[in-house]
Amino acid sequence: VSHQTYRRDAFTVLTDPALLDIDLVHDLSRETYWAAGIPRATLVRAVAGSLCFGIYEGQKQVGFARVVTDRATFAYLCDVFVLPTHRARGLSKWLMECVVAHPDLQGLRRFVLVTKDAHGLYARFGFETPADPAAYMHIHRPDVYRSQPDAGDEPTGR
Ligand SMILES: CC(C)(COP(=O)(O)OP(=O)(O)OC[C@H]1O[C@@H](n2cnc3c(N)ncnc32)[C@H](O)[C@@H]1OP(=O)(O)O)[C@@H](O)C(=O)NCCC(=O)NCCS
């Protein structure tokens, strides 16, 4: 697997998973509405099975996006975030540009995501509400992390 590098001003977007700051991604994940309480081991497994994008300012990671994909027909975008100190500077829009330009994410038949309130961000990259939402089925267990091994691992409030 070849890793991609994208550059803009002082920032880089890199897809080499070895460079990711897992502790930072874990801290940020736990503050989200969708991954609060995710055990670190679960996150590590998720990252290992995904195509991950880190945004870096120098060596420091300031953003993240994860794509679960077969790199041929289908992809699911999740875990998109930018450090609070670095928001409202266009970084997530650039991150999305990098995601949709990635060579392994071309020619997919379906590229999906779920969002509570960021439709406007994704709409500019072609994502739209399905014409027939009734065609979608899922198993959704929002509290699943509570039953996983290091479930005592609650958000710290930092
Ligand atoms: C959402 C998030 C990634 C945006 O990152 P950012 O780097 O501050 O965003 P950008 O500066 O690139 O701008 C995002 C654009 O999408 C728009 N947008 C739409 N919905 C948005 C939302 N829920 N939050 C932030 N921006 C949103 C913004 O208005 C902006 O458009 P504009 O430039 O025309 O005003 C960031 O606020 C974040 O990490 N939030 C917490 C985690 C989260 O909610 N992630 C998305 C889950 S689907």
The ligand as a Gaussian input file, in Angstrom:
#p B3LYP/6-31G(d) Opt

LIG

0 1
 C      -16.962000      19.590000      11.783000
 C      -15.468000      19.976000      11.823000
 C      -14.643000      18.775000      11.362000
 C      -15.260000      21.152000      10.857000
 O      -13.871000      21.409000      10.785000
 P      -13.270000      22.844000      10.407000
 O      -11.870000      22.646000       9.945000
 O      -13.512000      23.790000      11.518000
 O      -14.207000      23.249000       9.164000
 P      -13.829000      24.194000       7.934000
 O      -13.143000      25.427000       8.425000
 O      -13.130000      23.367000       6.904000
 O      -15.286000      24.587000       7.406000
 C      -16.321000      23.638000       7.302000
 C      -17.395000      24.136000       6.349000
 O      -18.517000      23.272000       6.483000
 C      -19.599000      23.999000       7.036000
 N      -20.277000      23.168000       8.039000
 C      -21.445000      22.549000       7.848000
 N      -21.803000      21.874000       8.922000
 C      -20.847000      22.040000       9.839000
 C      -20.666000      21.571000      11.167000
 N      -21.544000      20.801000      11.769000
 N      -19.552000      21.923000      11.819000
 C      -18.638000      22.709000      11.224000
 N      -18.756000      23.203000       9.958000
 C      -19.873000      22.859000       9.273000
 C      -18.999000      25.257000       7.639000
 O      -19.964000      26.284000       7.659000
 C      -17.865000      25.525000       6.673000
 O      -18.367000      26.064000       5.472000
 P      -18.007000      27.597000       5.038000
 O      -16.529000      27.645000       4.875000
 O      -18.753000      27.774000       3.768000
 O      -18.492000      28.438000       6.178000
 C      -15.034000      20.442000      13.243000
 O      -15.878000      21.463000      13.669000
 C      -15.027000      19.329000      14.278000
 O      -14.032000      18.630000      14.430000
 N      -16.156000      19.165000      15.013000
 C      -16.282000      18.133000      16.009000
 C      -16.398000      16.770000      15.374000
 C      -17.518000      16.700000      14.360000
 O      -18.633000      17.123000      14.607000
 N      -17.197000      16.136000      13.168000
 C      -18.129000      15.978000      12.059000
 C      -18.976000      14.807000      12.323000
 S      -19.991000      14.403000      10.924000

